[in-house]
């Protein structure tokens, strides 16, 4: 399933293996990205904001619900799922009930 809002892309994990940090980090590095890891406690809420760069984010563990208020959409990301959020797109997030660990990178063009 791919959700689009001005080129916001959600790509579901289809790999045969469990999506590990090393597999996803290697993939991002092959794309020329400089990934970093973060995690957060259960039910943490990120306020709506936008960035001056495209954000590429993978969920490693747990669940994150990404909110796109300008299109009134919400999408749940699970382990291995990827979100690509272009510069300037307003978005927020809610961490799932077990917390979440993610890896992300900025694409500056």
C-alpha positions in Angstrom: 0.0 0.0 0.0 1.3 3.4 -0.9 -0.2 6.6 0.6 0.5 9.8 -1.3 0.2 13.4 -0.2 2.2 15.7 -2.4 4.6 12.7 -2.9 4.6 11.4 0.7 5.4 7.7 0.2 4.7 4.8 2.6 6.4 1.6 1.6 5.5 -1.6 3.4 8.3 -4.1 4.4 8.3 -7.0 2.0 11.7 -8.5 2.8 12.0 -12.2 3.6 14.0 -11.6 6.8 12.9 -9.7 9.9 13.8 -6.0 9.3 16.9 -5.6 11.5 18.8 -2.4 12.2 21.8 -3.6 10.3 19.8 -4.6 7.2 17.9 -1.3 7.1 21.0 0.8 7.9 23.0 -0.9 5.1 20.1 -0.2 2.6 20.0 3.5 3.6 23.8 3.8 3.2 23.6 2.3 -0.3 21.2 5.1 -1.1 23.8 7.6 0.1 21.9 8.4 3.3 23.5 9.0 6.7 21.0 7.2 9.0 20.7 7.7 12.8 18.7 5.7 15.3 16.2 7.0 17.9 13.7 5.4 20.1 10.8 6.7 22.3 8.6 5.6 25.1 5.1 4.2 24.6 2.3 6.7 23.5 4.7 9.6 23.0 3.2 12.2 20.7 5.2 14.4 18.3 3.6 17.7 17.5 2.7 18.5 13.9 5.7 20.1 12.1 7.6 20.2 8.8 11.2 20.2 7.8 13.4 21.9 5.2 14.5 18.5 4.0 13.0 15.2 2.9 12.8 12.7 5.8 13.3 9.0 5.2 12.3 6.9 8.2 12.1 3.2 8.9 10.5 1.6 11.9 12.8 -1.1 13.4 10.7 -2.1 16.4 7.2 -1.2 17.6 4.6 1.0 15.9 4.3 4.6 14.9 1.2 6.3 13.6 2.1 9.1 11.2 -0.5 11.9 10.9 -0.8 14.1 7.8 -3.2 16.8 9.0 -3.5 18.7 5.7 -5.0 15.6 4.0 -6.7 14.3 7.2 -4.8 11.0 6.9 -3.2 8.7 9.4 -1.1 5.7 8.6 0.4 3.0 10.9 4.0 2.0 10.3 5.3 -1.3 11.6 8.7 -2.9 11.7 10.4 -2.5 8.3 7.9 0.0 6.9 9.4 3.2 5.3 8.0 6.7 5.2 9.4 9.3 2.8 8.1 12.8 3.8 9.1 15.6 1.5 10.4 19.0 2.7 7.6 21.3 3.8 4.9 18.6 4.4 3.3 19.0 7.8 3.3 15.7 9.8 3.1 14.5 13.3 3.4 11.1 15.0 2.1 9.0 17.8 4.3 6.2 19.2 2.5 2.8 19.8 1.7 1.3 23.1 5.0 -0.7 23.3 7.3 2.2 22.3 9.2 2.3 19.0 12.7 2.3 17.6 13.4 4.0 14.3 16.2 4.9 11.9 16.0 8.0 9.8 18.0 10.3 7.6 17.6 13.7 5.9 17.8 14.0 2.2 18.9 17.5 1.3 18.7 18.4 -2.4 
